[in-house]
Amino acid sequence: MGRLLLIGALSGLFALAVPTAHASERLDVNASAVRLAVNAGTALVTYRARGRTIHALVWGAVNARPPSATIKQVRFRFDWSGGWKTRHRLVWKTLRNRCPTLRRGPHSPIW
């Protein structure tokens, strides 16, 4: 009985010591009509939420590192104004998508 208690306690400590990995960052909830365009390291995510259309520029997480307790991770940067805040122009109006069109098959995920 004491051995099982010790194993359970050690397992709990190991579970607390493992850092969590974040595979993505949430832009919003309950979004619809989501579109993605990518050009030269900048992504434009266009979607509808709360009754309005939102154009979010996302960039900066190129060459992200594996999780580490000592080295800071590369983070995404966001511009919720469609480019006006960071580039002083509405980038969302002129950003040309350089990604090929996703061909959806019967088992393709819908994002």
C-alpha positions as CSV (number, residue, x, y, z in Angstrom):
1,M,0.0,0.0,0.0
2,G,2.8,2.4,0.9
3,R,4.6,1.6,-2.4
4,L,1.4,2.4,-4.4
5,L,1.1,5.7,-2.6
6,L,4.7,6.6,-3.3
7,I,4.3,5.7,-7.0
8,G,1.1,7.8,-7.2
9,A,2.8,10.8,-5.5
10,L,5.8,10.6,-7.8
11,S,3.6,10.4,-10.9
12,G,1.8,13.5,-9.7
13,L,5.0,15.4,-9.2
14,F,6.3,14.4,-12.6
15,A,3.0,15.5,-14.2
16,L,3.3,18.9,-12.6
17,A,7.0,19.3,-13.6
18,V,6.3,18.8,-17.4
19,P,5.8,22.1,-19.2
20,T,2.8,22.3,-21.4
21,A,3.3,22.8,-25.2
22,H,1.1,25.3,-27.0
23,A,0.6,24.3,-30.6
24,S,-1.4,27.3,-31.6
25,E,-2.9,30.5,-30.4
26,R,-6.6,31.3,-30.4
27,L,-7.6,34.4,-32.3
28,D,-11.3,34.5,-31.4
29,V,-14.2,32.2,-30.5
30,N,-17.4,31.5,-32.4
31,A,-15.8,32.7,-35.7
32,S,-17.4,32.1,-39.1
33,A,-16.4,32.6,-42.7
34,V,-12.8,32.1,-41.8
35,R,-10.2,32.7,-44.6
36,L,-6.4,32.4,-44.5
37,A,-4.0,34.1,-46.9
38,V,-0.2,34.0,-46.5
39,N,2.5,36.0,-48.2
40,A,6.2,36.4,-47.3
41,G,5.9,35.4,-43.6
42,T,2.7,37.3,-43.0
43,A,-0.6,35.7,-42.6
44,L,-4.0,37.4,-43.0
45,V,-6.8,35.8,-41.1
46,T,-10.2,37.2,-42.1
47,Y,-13.3,36.1,-40.2
48,R,-16.7,37.2,-38.8
49,A,-17.3,37.4,-35.1
50,R,-19.7,39.4,-32.9
51,G,-21.5,40.7,-36.0
52,R,-18.4,42.3,-37.7
53,T,-15.6,41.3,-40.1
54,I,-12.1,41.2,-38.6
55,H,-8.9,41.3,-40.6
56,A,-5.9,40.1,-38.4
57,L,-2.3,40.2,-39.6
58,V,-0.2,37.5,-37.9
59,W,3.6,37.2,-38.2
60,G,6.8,36.5,-36.4
61,A,6.9,32.9,-35.3
62,V,9.2,31.7,-38.1
63,N,11.6,29.0,-36.9
64,A,9.9,28.4,-33.6
65,R,12.0,26.5,-31.1
66,P,11.2,23.3,-29.2
67,P,9.8,23.9,-25.7
68,S,12.6,24.8,-23.2
69,A,12.6,26.1,-19.7
70,T,15.7,28.2,-20.4
71,I,15.3,29.6,-23.9
72,K,12.4,32.0,-24.7
73,Q,10.0,30.8,-27.4
74,V,9.4,32.8,-30.6
75,R,5.9,34.3,-30.4
76,F,3.3,35.3,-32.9
77,R,2.7,39.0,-33.3
78,F,-0.7,40.3,-34.1
79,D,-2.1,43.4,-35.7
80,W,-5.9,43.5,-35.3
81,S,-6.2,46.7,-37.4
82,G,-5.5,44.9,-40.7
83,G,-2.1,46.5,-40.9
84,W,-2.8,50.1,-40.0
85,K,-1.1,50.0,-36.6
86,T,2.1,48.4,-37.6
87,R,2.5,49.4,-41.3
88,H,0.4,52.5,-41.5
89,R,-1.7,51.2,-44.4
90,L,-4.5,48.7,-44.8
91,V,-2.4,45.6,-45.7
92,W,-5.5,43.4,-45.8
93,K,-6.8,45.1,-48.9
94,T,-3.7,44.4,-51.0
95,L,-2.1,41.2,-49.5
96,R,-1.8,38.7,-52.2
97,N,-2.2,35.0,-51.2
98,R,0.9,33.0,-52.3
99,C,-0.3,29.7,-51.0
100,P,-1.8,27.2,-53.4
101,T,-5.5,26.5,-53.0
102,L,-6.3,23.7,-50.6
103,R,-8.0,20.9,-52.4
104,R,-10.6,19.4,-50.1
105,G,-11.3,15.7,-50.3
106,P,-14.0,13.7,-48.5
107,H,-11.8,13.4,-45.4
108,S,-10.2,16.8,-45.4
109,P,-10.6,18.9,-42.2
110,I,-12.7,22.0,-42.4
111,W,-10.9,25.0,-40.8
